[in-house]
Amino acid sequence: SQRQLADTKAKLAAGAGRAAAARGHSQAYVASQLGGYGVLASVGAAPPRTPAESAQTVSDRAASQSTLIQIKGRRRVKARRVPLTWQSLNDGDSFVLDDAAALRVYVWHGAHANRMEAAKAVDLASRIRFKDRNGRAVVVTVESFGGPGDDGSGFWQALGYAGQPLPTEHDGRSDEQADAEPVAQLFVEFSSGSEPTASASVVERQLPVDKAIKRSDLHSSCSYLLCCPDLVYTWHGAKAQKSVRSAADSAALAAIQPQQPTGKGSKGSRTGKPQQPVRDIERLIEAAEPVLFQERFADWAALPIAVAPPTRAPTLSSRKLLPEFDIESLFRETQRPPEWLPDSGDGTVQTVWRIVDAEKVPIAKDEYGQFYSAESYVVLYRYSVGRRTEHVVYFWQGRDSSVNEKGTSAYQTVSVTDSISDGNTTQKRVVQGKEPQHFLLIFGGALVVHRGKRGGGSEVDGGGSSPLFDTALTRPNRLYVISRTPAGLRAIEVDCAWRALSSYFCFLLLRQSESAVLWCGNLCGDLACAAANLATQMFRQSFDIVSEGDIRLEENSDLWRSLGDRTNYCSVLAEQRPRLFKCSMATGAFNCDEILDFAQDDLADDDCFVLTAGDNVFCWQGSLSTVNEQKQTIAFCAQYVDRCGPPLSLSKAYVVCPGKEPVEWRGCFFGWHAAGNATDCPSLDSLTTVDAALNAQRRTFSVADLRARPATVEWARAETYLEDADFHTTFGMTKDAFASLNPWAKEKLKKKAGLF
């Protein structure tokens, strides 16, 4: 490998001179496409390098090079290389460390990493082990709980960890923003002219990067330059000519060696100093691509090694789950994972800023703890540990806040951190509806989220009434839902309508010209007293207390005329805590996990969910979930009802679609925000029951009907919809005998029968 590395370095150094005449404008072209210099901003602290050193920066993954890879995203999870240091970690993503010296591949999941990131990290580590390390490496999963210093796997030693506080999720990118980012900034194809001679000119063609790049874009007779945020790749086809390869290598050097500023107004450098080369080059040849390069392409053929070998699919009509899942695990006591609590909230909130026109503007101290859903905020909190001073900088992002405001809040968080000179500083991202316990504690255990933007002036006037009372006049009535958490109370503004009420919570109705009303649901318990204190403390209004079912609601219709025409709401009598289960087959086998302290944002469109609410059970099917996931979730729902027994029954188990949730579903979520047509709340009678869905799954078809491809048939398993007699006539064997065949034999028989 050392000899191969030396030959590659020599080719790059020689190719830069030879390709100059053949290319002519390539270096200027690449530099212009990359924005001159500075577009490929460095992701870590890399020492300045000379052009000669940059030409030698060629990665050979077979050599002793360790790599730290960040896994980030929710729908389109991406992997990219980050600096090899513990400071690159954060608690919102998963990471893979390829330790070449120790022949170990470490997998570490942040405390708030989503399941898609975790699954992707496990799969990537397995592929690195078998593909890049030839099966000699060992995959080690590093436990997040218990503290970094307690893990003896060598993960922290490899990253140079020395006991400092780990960074939190502060890179300024949400999972949704990472999904929308392109894989590369530049993708250029280098090919020879029409005359395949040694002196033929090199033709350059820029390929689009706004969409997913595919493996089919690579041709054996060409070379390619792929500029990614973390690496610059040159890929050479097996039939590419020497001049074409040299042109691609020289373009790669131009990509990592920024141009020097030509004057005061030059783009890219605000200080007037030339920037250092910021990317390494990986020179690859066809059929020897590493796993990290394959991850850049959407259709690279690679089976996930982490997925178990396929087994015989069970018959859905039997209402049985895949054997890997144990439903009894959902009824065992599970320990809630510990939350990050640096102190008990007895420190000082020094300043709260709101983001206005890309700047941070402080708000008045009497408004601390009140946020608006269409804004983003930065909060500076100071506390003491012994004689040492520590800081936490939170940036809170509202559900309706713009993308620019969210990005600015992350940028201003870094600015606030840089301005702190004493003590350690921790940065923490907080999204609406998922506020951690410590965030509530620093505001005295009371948090209020209003709709829209803050009214009145944006400057701190040193006194006066809160803007809440100014903006309240713009809408005659406001309705707030109040719930309890282990750290205190939360109140959020919801639709001012009957359908927003729920027996699980308390509701505060603010009216412009009349006294406020505190409505307490049947199952809110002692929340009523705490809600009354919150209403007095945060809203400073007198109010009447009304319980659900109070006769005054019937006698005094004027009391609730502000909620409009009376409609159904989530009224529950059974004292049973709602439970939400996430059902997925992302790992190849059916899996179900309970989500604690669930919120509306937990509903991912590519998964299915089961909610138990009183004596009702709902099966929510995401629009991007697979047909197999939907059928397995319905089967799980039926088994869950059989396991629990009365009062649950299949006649009260319903199938729900996104955007068509009934009030009985919405009322279980704190602060449900209806998108689009908020009045579209179907009744339970109009929904499909799970029992009816199971009967539809049991339906059988003739061979002729199956060849017409009915919409309710999962075509990959079309043969399972045949009656036993028709199955034997079509395939000449029983279903059990067919299931024992190899996959290629099954496909051959299905093609012959016209069912493939």
DAPEBEL-V505097 format. One record per residue. RES is the residue in one small letter. SS is DSSP state (h for helix, s for strand, l for the rest). OMEGA is omega as a letter, one per 40 degrees, with the letter a starting at -180 (none if undefined). D_FIRST is the distance of its C-alpha to the first C-alpha in Angstrom with 2 decimals. Layout:
RES/SS/OMEGA/D_FIRST + RES/SS/OMEGA/D_FIRST
//
This chain:
s/l/i/0.00 + q/h/i/3.83 + r/h/i/5.41 + q/h/i/5.01 + l/h/i/6.14 + a/h/i/8.68 + d/h/a/9.90 + t/h/i/10.52 + k/h/a/12.43 + a/h/i/14.38 + k/h/i/15.35 + l/h/a/16.72 + a/h/a/18.67 + a/h/a/20.12 + g/h/a/20.86 + a/h/i/23.05 + g/h/a/25.48 + r/h/a/25.57 + a/h/a/26.24 + a/h/a/29.07 + a/h/a/31.65 + a/h/a/30.58 + r/h/i/30.61 + g/l/a/33.27 + h/l/a/34.04 + s/h/a/30.72 + q/h/i/30.01 + a/h/i/33.61 + y/h/i/33.54 + v/h/a/30.54 + a/h/i/32.05 + s/h/i/35.39 + q/h/i/34.04 + l/l/i/32.37 + g/l/i/35.67 + g/l/i/35.02 + y/l/i/33.12 + g/l/i/33.16 + v/l/i/33.04 + l/l/a/29.46 + a/l/a/30.66 + s/l/i/28.28 + v/l/a/28.11 + g/l/a/27.44 + a/l/i/27.97 + a/l/a/25.16 + p/l/i/25.70 + p/l/a/26.69 + r/l/i/24.07 + t/l/i/24.79 + p/h/i/23.94 + a/h/i/21.41 + e/h/i/19.70 + s/h/i/19.99 + a/h/a/18.29 + q/l/a/15.19 + t/l/a/15.37 + v/s/a/12.65 + s/l/i/11.39 + d/l/a/8.09 + r/l/i/9.66 + a/l/i/6.98 + a/l/a/6.51 + s/l/i/9.90 + q/l/i/12.11 + s/l/a/15.57 + t/s/i/17.82 + l/s/a/21.60 + i/s/i/23.12 + q/s/i/26.87 + i/s/a/28.79 + k/s/i/32.07 + g/l/i/34.81 + r/l/i/37.57 + r/l/i/37.93 + r/l/a/34.63 + v/l/a/32.23 + k/s/i/29.24 + a/s/i/25.95 + r/s/a/24.53 + r/s/i/22.33 + v/s/a/24.41 + p/l/a/23.98 + l/l/i/22.56 + t/l/a/26.00 + w/h/i/28.91 + q/h/i/31.03 + s/h/a/29.28 + l/l/i/30.88 + n/l/a/34.29 + d/l/i/36.63 + g/l/a/36.92 + d/l/i/33.45 + s/s/a/30.75 + f/s/i/27.28 + v/s/i/23.96 + l/s/i/21.60 + d/s/a/18.03 + d/s/a/17.42 + a/l/a/13.77 + a/l/a/14.75 + a/l/a/17.66 + l/l/i/16.31 + r/s/i/19.50 + v/s/a/20.61 + y/s/i/23.95 + v/s/a/26.74 + w/s/a/29.58 + h/s/i/32.69 + g/l/a/35.09 + a/l/a/38.72 + h/l/i/39.72 + a/l/a/36.74 + n/l/a/38.12 + r/h/i/37.44 + m/h/i/35.46 + e/h/i/32.96 + a/h/i/32.77 + a/h/i/32.27 + k/h/a/29.57 + a/h/i/27.66 + v/h/a/27.87 + d/h/a/26.77 + l/h/i/23.78 + a/h/i/22.63 + s/h/a/22.96 + r/h/i/20.97 + i/h/a/18.08 + r/h/a/18.26 + f/h/a/18.25 + k/h/a/16.31 + d/h/a/13.45 + r/l/i/13.38 + n/l/i/14.36 + g/l/a/17.65 + r/l/a/16.55 + a/l/i/17.73 + v/s/i/21.47 + v/s/a/23.54 + v/s/i/26.09 + t/s/a/29.07 + v/s/a/30.44 + e/l/i/34.23 + s/l/a/35.81 + f/l/i/39.16 + g/l/i/40.01 + g/l/a/38.30 + p/h/a/34.74 + g/h/a/35.36 + d/h/a/36.46 + d/l/a/33.15 + g/l/a/31.16 + s/l/a/27.94 + g/l/a/26.04 + f/h/a/25.93 + w/h/i/28.19 + q/h/i/26.58 + a/h/i/23.20 + l/l/i/25.17 + g/l/a/27.12 + y/l/a/30.38 + a/l/i/33.33 + g/l/i/36.33 + q/l/i/37.15 + p/l/a/38.72 + l/l/i/36.26 + p/l/i/36.53 + t/l/a/38.49 + e/l/a/38.24 + h/l/a/38.79 + d/l/i/36.28 + g/l/a/39.22 + r/l/i/37.94 + s/l/i/39.62 + d/h/i/38.08 + e/h/i/40.27 + q/h/i/39.08 + a/h/i/35.43 + d/h/a/36.38 + a/h/a/37.90 + e/l/i/35.06 + p/l/a/33.07 + v/l/a/29.40 + a/s/i/28.59 + q/s/a/30.61 + l/s/i/29.54 + f/s/a/28.25 + v/s/i/28.32 + e/s/i/27.83 + f/s/a/27.10 + s/s/i/28.44 + s/s/i/29.91 + g/l/a/33.66 + s/l/i/35.94 + e/l/a/35.33 + p/l/i/31.89 + t/l/a/31.73 + a/l/a/29.41 + s/l/a/31.91 + a/l/i/32.51 + s/l/i/32.66 + v/s/a/30.31 + v/s/i/32.14 + e/s/i/31.36 + r/s/i/32.72 + q/s/i/32.69 + l/l/a/32.51 + p/l/i/34.51 + v/l/i/32.99 + d/l/i/36.29 + k/l/a/35.76 + a/l/i/32.93 + i/l/a/30.18 + k/l/i/29.36 + r/h/i/26.62 + s/h/i/29.16 + d/h/a/28.93 + l/l/a/25.56 + h/l/a/26.06 + s/l/a/23.74 + s/l/a/25.43 + c/l/i/24.92 + s/s/a/22.57 + y/s/i/23.35 + l/s/a/23.46 + l/s/a/23.93 + c/s/i/25.10 + c/s/i/25.38 + p/l/a/27.00 + d/l/a/23.79 + l/s/i/21.01 + v/s/a/20.97 + y/s/i/19.09 + t/s/a/18.68 + w/s/a/18.53 + h/s/i/18.50 + g/l/a/20.32 + a/l/a/19.50 + k/l/a/22.70 + a/l/a/22.60 + q/l/a/23.63 + k/h/i/21.90 + s/h/i/24.66 + v/h/i/24.36 + r/h/i/20.66 + s/h/i/21.48 + a/h/i/24.45 + a/h/i/22.61 + d/h/i/20.03 + s/h/i/23.07 + a/h/i/24.90 + a/h/i/22.17 + l/h/i/22.59 + a/h/a/26.31 + a/h/a/25.97 + i/h/i/24.36 + q/l/a/26.52 + p/l/i/30.11 + q/l/i/33.03 + q/l/i/35.34 + p/l/a/38.75 + t/l/a/41.46 + g/l/a/44.48 + k/l/a/46.22 + g/l/a/46.12 + s/l/i/42.45 + k/l/i/40.84 + g/l/a/38.07 + s/l/i/38.84 + r/l/a/42.07 + t/l/a/41.76 + g/l/a/41.30 + k/l/i/38.04 + p/l/a/34.88 + q/l/a/32.35 + q/l/i/28.79 + p/l/a/25.78 + v/l/a/25.41 + r/l/i/22.41 + d/s/i/18.65 + i/s/i/17.09 + e/s/a/14.74 + r/s/a/13.89 + l/s/i/13.88 + i/s/a/14.49 + e/l/i/17.16 + a/l/i/16.78 + a/l/a/13.50 + e/l/i/15.34 + p/l/a/15.00 + v/h/a/18.30 + l/h/i/19.37 + f/h/i/19.37 + q/h/a/21.35 + e/l/a/23.83 + r/l/a/24.97 + f/l/a/26.53 + a/l/a/29.78 + d/l/i/29.54 + w/l/a/25.95 + a/l/i/26.56 + a/l/i/25.24 + l/l/i/27.57 + p/l/a/27.79 + i/l/a/26.51 + a/l/a/28.75 + v/l/a/31.79 + a/l/i/33.41 + p/l/a/34.02 + p/l/i/37.19 + t/l/i/40.40 + r/l/a/43.81 + a/l/a/45.35 + p/l/i/48.67 + t/l/a/51.91 + l/h/a/52.76 + s/h/a/56.46 + s/h/i/56.18 + r/l/a/55.42 + k/l/i/52.64 + l/l/i/49.32 + l/l/a/45.93 + p/l/a/45.70 + e/l/a/42.91 + f/l/i/45.40 + d/l/a/48.19 + i/h/a/51.06 + e/h/i/52.53 + s/h/i/49.71 + l/h/a/51.42 + f/h/i/54.56 + r/l/i/53.06 + e/l/i/53.20 + t/l/a/49.97 + q/l/i/49.35 + r/l/a/48.95 + p/l/a/45.73 + p/l/i/46.62 + e/l/i/46.82 + w/l/i/45.74 + l/l/i/48.93 + p/l/i/48.53 + d/l/a/52.33 + s/l/i/55.51 + g/l/a/56.15 + d/l/i/58.61 + g/l/a/56.85 + t/s/i/57.79 + v/s/a/56.85 + q/s/a/56.92 + t/s/i/56.53 + v/s/i/56.03 + w/s/i/55.09 + r/s/a/55.29 + i/s/i/53.22 + v/s/i/55.51 + d/l/i/54.33 + a/l/i/50.85 + e/s/i/52.53 + k/s/a/53.38 + v/s/a/57.10 + p/s/i/58.55 + i/l/a/61.02 + a/l/a/64.10 + k/h/i/63.78 + d/h/i/66.35 + e/h/i/64.01 + y/l/a/61.10 + g/l/i/60.05 + q/s/a/61.13 + f/s/i/58.51 + y/s/a/58.70 + s/l/a/56.58 + a/l/a/56.04 + e/l/i/54.73 + s/s/a/51.82 + y/s/i/52.32 + v/s/a/50.67 + v/s/i/52.06 + l/s/a/51.70 + y/s/a/52.55 + r/s/i/52.99 + y/s/a/53.43 + s/s/i/53.43 + v/s/a/51.64 + g/l/i/53.71 + r/l/a/53.95 + r/s/i/50.79 + t/s/i/51.01 + e/s/i/48.61 + h/s/i/48.45 + v/s/i/47.50 + v/s/i/47.23 + y/s/i/47.80 + f/s/a/47.61 + w/s/a/49.77 + q/s/a/49.43 + g/l/a/52.37 + r/l/a/52.11 + d/l/i/53.76 + s/l/a/52.11 + s/l/i/50.47 + v/h/i/46.74 + n/h/i/47.33 + e/h/i/49.25 + k/h/i/46.59 + g/h/i/43.90 + t/h/i/46.27 + s/h/i/46.98 + a/h/i/43.31 + y/h/a/43.15 + q/h/i/46.39 + t/h/i/45.12 + v/h/i/42.37 + s/h/i/45.09 + v/h/i/47.36 + t/h/a/44.62 + d/h/a/43.88 + s/h/a/47.61 + i/l/a/47.86 + s/l/a/47.66 + d/l/i/48.71 + g/l/i/46.97 + n/s/a/44.04 + t/s/i/44.04 + t/s/i/42.85 + q/s/a/42.64 + k/s/i/43.62 + r/s/a/44.03 + v/s/i/47.12 + v/s/a/48.17 + q/l/i/51.76 + g/l/a/52.71 + k/l/a/49.82 + e/l/i/51.04 + p/l/a/49.87 + q/h/a/52.51 + h/h/i/51.92 + f/h/i/52.51 + l/h/a/55.93 + l/h/a/56.75 + i/l/i/56.42 + f/l/i/59.10 + g/l/i/61.46 + g/l/i/60.49 + a/s/a/61.86 + l/s/a/59.96 + v/s/i/61.53 + v/s/i/59.84 + h/s/i/62.13 + r/l/i/61.59 + g/l/a/60.89 + k/l/a/60.67 + r/l/i/62.58 + g/l/i/65.99 + g/l/a/67.96 + g/l/a/66.59 + s/l/a/63.03 + e/l/i/63.91 + v/l/a/64.97 + d/l/i/68.73 + g/l/i/69.33 + g/l/a/71.52 + g/l/a/73.24 + s/l/i/72.58 + s/l/i/69.21 + p/h/i/68.11 + l/h/a/68.25 + f/h/i/72.00 + d/h/a/71.80 + t/h/i/69.35 + a/h/a/71.21 + l/h/i/74.12 + t/h/i/72.09 + r/l/a/72.00 + p/l/a/75.21 + n/s/i/73.54 + r/s/a/70.27 + l/s/a/68.96 + y/s/i/66.46 + v/s/a/64.95 + i/s/i/64.54 + s/s/a/62.37 + r/s/i/61.53 + t/s/i/58.15 + p/l/a/57.53 + a/l/a/57.43 + g/s/a/60.45 + l/s/i/61.77 + r/s/i/60.38 + a/s/a/62.51 + i/s/a/61.37 + e/s/a/63.51 + v/s/i/63.75 + d/l/i/65.86 + c/l/a/69.53 + a/l/a/70.61 + w/h/a/71.75 + r/h/a/68.62 + a/h/a/66.57 + l/l/i/68.53 + s/s/a/67.18 + s/l/a/68.70 + y/l/a/65.60 + f/l/i/65.99 + c/s/a/68.59 + f/s/i/69.34 + l/s/i/70.97 + l/s/i/72.96 + l/s/a/73.77 + r/s/a/76.71 + q/l/a/77.89 + s/l/a/81.62 + e/l/a/81.88 + s/l/a/80.62 + a/s/a/77.20 + v/s/i/76.78 + l/s/a/74.41 + w/s/a/73.87 + c/s/i/72.58 + g/l/a/71.17 + n/l/a/72.29 + l/l/a/69.05 + c/l/i/68.31 + g/l/a/70.05 + d/l/i/70.31 + l/h/a/68.22 + a/h/a/71.55 + c/h/i/72.52 + a/h/i/69.15 + a/h/i/69.21 + a/h/i/72.66 + n/h/i/71.47 + l/h/i/68.55 + a/h/i/70.96 + t/h/a/73.23 + q/h/a/70.51 + m/h/a/68.29 + f/h/i/70.77 + r/l/i/73.96 + q/l/i/76.27 + s/l/a/78.95 + f/s/i/78.49 + d/s/i/80.07 + i/s/a/78.31 + v/s/i/78.52 + s/s/i/77.12 + e/l/a/75.96 + g/l/i/79.02 + d/l/a/81.44 + i/l/i/84.75 + r/h/i/84.78 + l/h/a/82.08 + e/h/a/84.64 + e/h/a/87.74 + n/l/a/86.35 + s/h/i/84.41 + d/h/a/84.36 + l/h/a/82.07 + w/h/i/79.16 + r/h/i/80.12 + s/h/i/77.24 + l/h/i/74.80 + g/l/a/76.30 + d/l/a/77.46 + r/l/i/76.87 + t/l/i/74.14 + n/l/i/72.22 + y/l/a/69.75 + c/s/i/67.62 + s/l/a/70.41 + v/l/i/69.34 + l/l/a/71.59 + a/l/a/69.30 + e/l/a/67.88 + q/l/a/64.31 + r/l/i/61.23 + p/l/i/59.24 + r/s/i/55.80 + l/s/a/52.96 + f/s/i/50.23 + k/s/a/47.08 + c/s/a/46.21 + s/s/i/42.89 + m/l/a/40.67 + a/l/a/37.46 + t/l/a/35.66 + g/l/i/37.08 + a/l/a/39.97 + f/l/i/43.16 + n/s/a/43.19 + c/s/a/45.99 + d/s/i/46.01 + e/s/i/48.94 + i/s/i/48.70 + l/l/a/50.65 + d/l/a/52.60 + f/l/i/51.80 + a/l/a/52.44 + q/h/a/52.64 + d/h/i/49.18 + d/h/a/47.69 + l/l/i/48.67 + a/l/a/45.53 + d/l/a/46.36 + d/l/i/43.59 + d/l/i/44.92 + c/s/a/48.24 + f/s/i/50.43 + v/s/a/53.42 + l/s/i/56.09 + t/s/a/59.00 + a/s/a/61.99 + g/l/i/65.23 + d/l/i/66.23 + n/s/i/64.02 + v/s/a/60.45 + f/s/i/58.40 + c/s/a/55.33 + w/s/a/53.61 + q/s/i/51.37 + g/l/a/48.95 + s/l/i/49.05 + l/l/i/45.27 + s/l/a/45.21 + t/l/i/44.65 + v/h/a/47.57 + n/h/i/46.17 + e/h/a/45.94 + q/h/a/49.53 + k/h/i/50.83 + q/h/i/49.09 + t/h/i/50.44 + i/h/i/53.94 + a/h/i/53.63 + f/h/a/52.53 + c/h/i/55.47 + a/h/i/57.86 + q/h/i/56.49 + y/h/i/56.71 + v/h/i/60.35 + d/h/a/61.12 + r/h/a/59.55 + c/h/a/61.52 + g/l/a/64.80 + p/l/e/67.80 + p/l/i/68.28 + l/l/i/65.10 + s/l/a/65.62 + l/h/i/63.96 + s/h/i/66.91 + k/h/i/65.83 + a/s/a/62.10 + y/s/i/61.18 + v/s/a/58.33 + v/s/i/57.61 + c/s/i/55.77 + p/l/a/54.31 + g/l/a/57.08 + k/l/a/59.79 + e/l/i/59.94 + p/l/a/63.45 + v/h/i/64.94 + e/h/i/64.50 + w/h/a/60.72 + r/h/a/60.68 + g/l/i/62.95 + c/l/a/60.39 + f/l/a/57.98 + f/l/i/58.82 + g/l/a/59.50 + w/l/i/58.70 + h/l/a/58.08 + a/l/i/59.15 + a/l/i/57.33 + g/l/a/59.18 + n/l/a/62.51 + a/l/a/63.27 + t/l/a/66.49 + d/l/i/64.81 + c/l/a/65.20 + p/l/i/66.03 + s/l/a/68.30 + l/h/a/67.21 + d/h/a/69.51 + s/h/a/67.56 + l/l/i/64.19 + t/s/i/62.83 + t/s/i/63.00 + v/h/i/60.21 + d/h/i/62.65 + a/h/i/63.11 + a/h/i/59.36 + l/h/i/58.94 + n/h/i/61.74 + a/h/i/60.03 + q/h/a/56.85 + r/l/a/58.96 + r/l/i/60.36 + t/l/a/59.75 + f/s/i/59.73 + s/l/a/60.55 + v/h/a/58.02 + a/h/i/59.67 + d/h/i/59.57 + l/h/i/55.89 + r/h/i/55.04 + a/l/i/56.62 + r/l/i/53.90 + p/l/a/56.06 + a/l/a/54.70 + t/l/a/55.01 + v/l/i/52.79 + e/l/a/49.11 + w/h/i/48.07 + a/h/i/44.93 + r/h/a/47.38 + a/h/a/50.36 + e/h/a/51.29 + t/h/a/52.19 + y/h/i/55.11 + l/s/i/56.93 + e/l/a/59.87 + d/h/a/59.36 + a/h/i/61.68 + d/h/i/60.05 + f/h/a/56.60 + h/h/i/57.69 + t/h/a/59.34 + t/h/a/56.28 + f/h/i/53.51 + g/l/i/55.61 + m/l/i/54.48 + t/l/i/54.91 + k/h/i/52.73 + d/h/i/51.41 + a/h/i/50.43 + f/h/a/48.72 + a/h/a/46.74 + s/l/a/45.32 + l/l/i/43.78 + n/l/a/40.15 + p/h/a/39.36 + w/h/i/39.05 + a/h/i/42.45 + k/h/a/44.03 + e/h/i/42.84 + k/h/i/44.25 + l/h/a/47.62 + k/h/i/47.74 + k/h/i/47.07 + k/h/a/49.85 + a/h/a/52.19 + g/l/a/51.35 + l/l/a/50.01 + f/l/none/46.35
//
